[in-house]
Amino acid sequence: RIWKNKKMPGRHGNYNRTVQNLKVVQKRPDDNVILISGAVPGAKGGYVVIRPAIKKDQPEQDLKAMAEAKAAAQEEEAAKAKAAAEEATAAEEAPAADDAPAAEAGEEKAED
């Protein structure tokens, strides 16, 4: 009987591993050797296939345009905040001006 989760040898080594972003340090055509820096998979003395990476093209980022858009958005927010503050101060001043004539009219009626 074999117990569950018993550590035993498996079939590792039957499958390919792909590692990206390895650096080619040096090429020696006379020795037929390529020196690579990084975590190269496999056992020592094993065969390694080296090929160019196939990656998706990432969209180009226009950093100046992004910075300008961010600055424009900040200016717009500042303008909105300023307009809101002006409306609030105008709203505070307007009722005080409206109350003054009513108070004067009330004083005149009281005098009659």
Disulfide bonds with the S-S distance in Angstrom:
none
